[in-house]
Amino acid sequence: MKQYTLLIQKIIQETEDSVTLCFKQPALRKIKYKAGQYITLIVRVNGRKYARPYSFSSAPSVDATLDVTIKKVPGGVVSNYINNELKVGDIVEVFEPMGDFIYNNVNPKQAIFFWGVGSGITPLYSLTKEILNTQPNTMIHLVYGNKRRESTIFLNELVQLHHKFQSNFMLTQFFSQEGNLEENKGFSGRISSEFITSLIGKQKNLIESVHYICGPKDLKHIVQTSILELGVPLSNIFVEQFELVIDPKELEDVEDSSVSVYFKGKISEIFVPKGKSILDVALDNDIDIPYSCQTGNCNSCRAKLKKGQLKMLGITNEREDLAQDEFLLCCSYPLVSEVSVEVI
């Protein structure tokens, strides 16, 4: 993976618990990216190195800076460090942009639906700006849920975009902790299957519509289930994964294991308890294995199984690019008491 060092040119306080870091583009080796992709920030907190992927909130054809928006997570070491400690002028190491949560214009008459909750707006905001700027005739529907108006990231910017592109950018907002909203100020409650059916059912080109979902598991389930029942093909639905979601039943055959990790000519012996991934334990033992997304969507932590048995859990997209003996350590769990892997 390519690595860069970026200067924080500006910090925007979006809400009480979220900020946007605006990085200056390198003068000589500009970073190319696509709207909807993410970049991995590398920070050091209390002597330990952490790598965390954050979606771009900037759009390549619109913004001069490289922007990522980070919301504090309760107990989140990195998100709290970024919000509380980083300042303008700081230098941050990053890995190159990655991700396939992007829009490929295959049909200019395609209606695009963006479904997001909370900080899930970040890649959707990037995509919205990019498409409105480069394909102004494309119809976009953004359905965005939050607890309250004051906790809504990009609220004013989205309203301004709606006013500027009234003919082809529809904005619908839901607020789960607000009632008695003024007309045209949004809906009280959460995004429901009834609303989804009502909105999508009105589309003339329903089968050709494309849908991008970014948010918690419940949102993904309700949106995907509803639009599939309406006849939208699964190939037209794109889901961004921020975290691995593992059913406890999938861990039933996982075992405590002694794992040998061969990396950069050195063998490290670690104990991986049931329920922890090999990557998590390796990082806890200061083994500096490369990693990025931590959701099984990139190849950063790819390793070859030399001994034992592993299985990967929580991955929603099939990985046909991995050989039979290759695994992603971020989502790999031992099935036997002794395992040996070699980081590629």
C-alpha positions in Angstrom: 0.0 0.0 0.0 1.1 3.5 -0.8 1.6 5.7 2.2 1.5 9.5 2.5 1.9 12.2 5.1 -0.7 14.9 5.0 -1.0 18.4 6.7 -4.2 19.3 8.5 -5.1 22.6 6.8 -8.4 23.2 8.5 -10.7 21.6 11.2 -14.4 22.1 11.1 -16.5 21.4 14.1 -19.6 19.8 12.5 -21.5 18.9 15.6 -20.8 18.6 19.3 -19.2 15.3 18.8 -17.9 15.3 15.2 -15.2 17.1 13.2 -14.1 17.3 9.7 -10.3 17.2 9.0 -9.4 19.1 5.8 -6.0 17.8 4.6 -3.9 19.8 2.1 -3.3 17.9 -1.1 0.4 17.1 -1.5 2.1 19.5 -4.0 3.9 16.9 -6.0 2.2 13.6 -5.5 -1.5 14.5 -5.4 -3.8 11.8 -4.1 -6.4 10.5 -6.6 -9.6 9.1 -5.2 -13.2 8.5 -6.1 -16.3 9.8 -4.3 -17.4 7.2 -1.8 -14.0 5.8 -1.1 -12.1 5.9 2.2 -8.7 6.7 3.4 -6.9 5.1 6.4 -5.5 7.4 9.1 -2.5 6.2 11.2 -2.2 7.7 14.6 -0.2 6.9 17.7 -2.0 7.0 21.0 -0.2 6.2 24.3 2.7 4.6 22.4 0.5 2.3 20.2 -0.1 2.7 16.5 -3.7 2.6 15.3 -5.0 2.5 11.7 -8.6 3.5 11.1 -10.5 3.9 7.8 -12.6 7.0 7.3 -14.8 7.8 4.3 -14.1 10.9 2.3 -16.6 13.7 2.9 -15.0 15.7 0.1 -15.6 15.1 -3.6 -12.7 15.1 -6.1 -14.4 17.4 -8.6 -15.6 19.8 -6.0 -13.2 20.2 -3.1 -9.6 21.2 -3.1 -8.8 19.6 0.2 -9.0 15.9 1.2 -11.7 15.9 3.9 -12.7 13.1 6.3 -15.4 13.5 9.0 -15.0 11.6 12.3 -17.7 11.2 15.0 -16.7 10.3 18.5 -17.5 6.7 19.4 -18.1 6.0 23.1 -14.9 4.4 24.3 -13.3 4.9 20.9 -9.6 5.4 21.4 -8.9 6.8 17.9 -12.1 8.8 17.3 -11.8 10.6 20.6 -8.1 11.3 20.1 -8.9 12.8 16.7 -11.7 15.0 18.0 -9.9 16.1 21.1 -6.2 16.2 20.3 -5.5 16.9 16.6 -5.0 20.5 15.5 -4.4 22.6 12.4 -0.8 22.1 11.3 -0.4 18.6 12.5 0.9 15.9 10.1 -0.9 12.6 9.8 0.2 9.5 8.1 -2.3 7.9 5.8 -2.7 4.9 3.5 -3.9 5.3 -0.1 -7.6 5.6 -0.8 -9.5 2.3 -1.1 -13.1 1.1 -1.3 -15.7 0.2 -3.9 -18.7 2.1 -2.5 -18.6 4.2 -5.6 -21.0 5.2 -8.4 -20.4 3.9 -11.9 -22.5 5.8 -14.4 -24.0 3.1 -16.5 -27.3 4.8 -17.2 -27.7 8.6 -16.9 -31.5 8.1 -16.4 -30.9 5.9 -13.4 -32.5 7.2 -10.1 -30.1 7.0 -7.2 -31.2 6.5 -3.6 -28.9 7.2 -0.7 -29.9 5.8 2.7 -28.0 6.9 5.7 -28.1 7.4 9.5 -25.8 9.5 11.6 -22.1 9.5 10.5 -23.1 7.1 7.7 -23.8 10.3 5.8 -20.1 10.8 5.1 -19.6 8.8 1.9 -23.1 9.6 0.8 -22.3 13.3 1.1 -19.2 12.8 -1.0 -21.2 10.9 -3.7 -24.0 13.4 -3.7 -21.7 16.4 -4.3 -19.7 14.6 -7.0 -22.8 13.4 -9.0 -24.6 16.7 -8.8 -21.4 18.4 -10.0 -20.6 16.0 -12.8 -24.0 14.7 -13.8 -26.5 17.4 -13.1 -29.4 15.7 -14.8 -29.3 12.6 -12.6 -32.0 12.3 -10.0 -30.8 11.7 -6.4 -32.9 10.9 -3.4 -31.2 11.2 0.0 -33.0 9.8 3.0 -31.1 10.7 6.2 -31.9 9.8 9.8 -30.6 11.4 13.0 -31.6 11.8 16.6 -32.0 15.6 16.5 -31.4 18.5 14.2 -28.4 19.8 16.2 -26.7 16.4 16.0 -27.1 16.2 12.2 -23.8 16.3 10.3 -23.9 18.5 7.2 -27.4 19.7 7.9 -27.0 23.2 6.5 -24.9 22.0 3.5 -27.4 19.5 2.5 -30.3 22.0 2.7 -28.3 24.4 0.5 -27.7 21.7 -2.0 -31.4 20.9 -2.1 -32.2 24.5 -2.8 -29.5 24.8 -5.5 -30.6 21.5 -7.2 -34.3 21.5 -6.5 -35.2 19.7 -9.7 -33.0 16.6 -9.2 -31.9 16.4 -5.5 -34.6 15.3 -3.1 -33.7 15.5 0.7 -35.9 13.6 3.2 -34.8 13.8 6.9 -35.9 11.7 9.9 -35.4 12.7 13.6 -36.0 10.0 16.1 -36.0 12.3 19.2 -37.9 15.2 17.9 -41.7 15.7 17.6 -44.0 18.4 16.3 -41.7 19.3 13.4 -42.6 22.2 11.2 -43.8 21.5 7.7 -41.0 20.5 5.3 -38.6 20.1 8.3 -38.6 16.3 8.2 -40.3 13.4 9.8 -40.4 12.4 13.4 -39.3 8.8 14.1 -37.1 6.4 12.2 -36.9 5.4 8.6 -39.6 2.7 8.2 -40.4 0.0 5.7 -43.8 1.8 5.1 -41.9 5.0 4.1 -39.5 3.1 1.9 -42.3 1.2 0.1 -44.2 4.5 -0.4 -41.1 6.3 -1.8 -39.7 3.6 -4.0 -43.1 2.4 -5.2 -43.6 5.7 -7.1 -40.6 5.2 -9.3 -41.3 4.5 -13.0 -37.8 2.9 -13.5 -37.9 1.0 -10.2 -35.9 -2.0 -11.6 -33.1 0.3 -12.8 -32.8 2.4 -9.6 -29.6 2.0 -7.6 -29.4 2.1 -3.8 -26.5 2.9 -1.5 -26.9 2.2 2.2 -24.6 3.4 5.0 -25.5 3.1 8.6 -26.2 0.7 11.5 -27.3 -2.9 11.0 -31.0 -2.2 11.5 -31.0 0.4 8.8 -29.3 -1.9 6.3 -31.7 -4.7 7.1 -34.9 -2.7 6.8 -33.9 -0.9 3.6 -32.4 -3.9 1.8 -35.4 -6.1 2.7 -37.9 -3.5 1.6 -36.4 -2.7 -1.7 -35.8 -6.3 -2.6 -39.4 -7.1 -1.9 -40.3 -4.3 -4.4 -38.3 -6.0 -7.1 -35.0 -4.1 -7.1 -32.2 -6.5 -8.1 -29.6 -7.3 -5.5 -26.9 -6.2 -7.9 -28.3 -2.6 -7.7 -27.8 -2.5 -3.9 -24.5 -1.3 -2.4 -23.8 -1.5 1.3 -20.9 0.2 3.1 -19.5 -1.8 6.1 -18.1 0.2 9.0 -17.7 -2.8 11.3 -17.8 -6.6 11.4 -21.1 -7.9 12.7 -20.8 -11.5 13.8 -23.6 -13.8 14.9 -22.6 -15.5 18.2 -23.7 -18.8 16.6 -20.9 -18.5 14.1 -18.4 -18.7 17.0 -19.6 -22.0 18.3 -16.9 -24.0 16.5 -14.2 -21.5 17.2 -11.5 -22.5 19.7 -8.8 -21.0 21.9 -5.7 -21.3 19.9 -1.9 -20.9 20.0 -1.1 -19.0 16.8 2.4 -18.7 15.2 2.6 -15.5 13.1 5.4 -15.3 10.6 6.0 -11.6 9.6 9.0 -9.8 8.2 11.3 -12.8 8.9 10.2 -13.2 12.5 8.0 -15.7 14.2 5.7 -14.5 17.1 3.7 -16.8 19.3 0.4 -15.5 20.5 -2.6 -16.9 22.3 -5.9 -16.1 20.5 -8.9 -16.7 22.8 -12.2 -17.7 21.4 -14.1 -14.7 20.0 -11.0 -12.6 19.1 -9.6 -12.3 15.6 -6.0 -13.1 14.9 -5.4 -9.4 13.9 -6.8 -8.0 17.2 -4.6 -10.2 19.3 -1.5 -9.6 17.1 -1.9 -5.9 17.5 -2.4 -6.2 21.2 1.0 -8.0 21.2 2.7 -5.2 19.3 3.0 -7.2 16.1 2.8 -4.4 13.5 0.8 -6.3 10.9 -0.5 -4.0 8.1 -4.3 -3.5 8.2 -6.8 -0.9 7.0 -10.6 -1.5 6.8 -10.9 -4.2 9.5 -14.1 -5.4 7.8 -12.7 -7.9 5.3 -13.1 -5.5 2.3 -9.4 -4.9 1.5 -6.3 -7.1 1.3 -4.1 -5.2 3.8 -4.0 -8.0 6.4 -3.9 -11.0 4.0 -2.0 -14.0 5.2 -1.3 -17.6 4.1 -2.4 -20.5 6.3 0.5 -22.8 6.9 -0.9 -25.1 9.6 -4.3 -25.7 11.2 -7.8 -24.4 10.3 -9.3 -20.9 10.1 -12.6 -19.5 9.1 -13.5 -15.9 8.2 -16.6 -14.4 9.8 -18.7 -11.2 9.3 -17.8 -10.7 5.6 -20.8 -9.6 3.5 -19.1 -9.5 0.1 -17.7 -12.7 -1.3 -13.9 -12.6 -1.8 -13.1 -14.5 -5.0 -9.6 -12.9 -5.2 -8.2 -15.0 -2.3 -6.5 -18.3 -2.9 -7.8 -21.3 -1.0 -5.1 -21.0 1.7 -5.3 -17.2 2.0 -7.2 -15.5 4.8 -7.8 -11.9 6.0 -6.6 -11.8 9.6 -9.1 -9.1 10.6 -11.9 -11.6 10.4 -10.1 -14.9 10.8 -10.8 -17.1 13.8 -9.0 -20.4 14.7 -11.0 -23.7 14.5 -8.2 -25.8 16.1 -5.8 -25.4 19.1 -2.7 -24.7 17.0 -2.5 -22.5 13.9 0.4 -21.0 11.9 0.1 -18.1 9.4 2.5 -16.2 7.3 1.6 -12.5 6.6 1.9 -11.8 2.9 
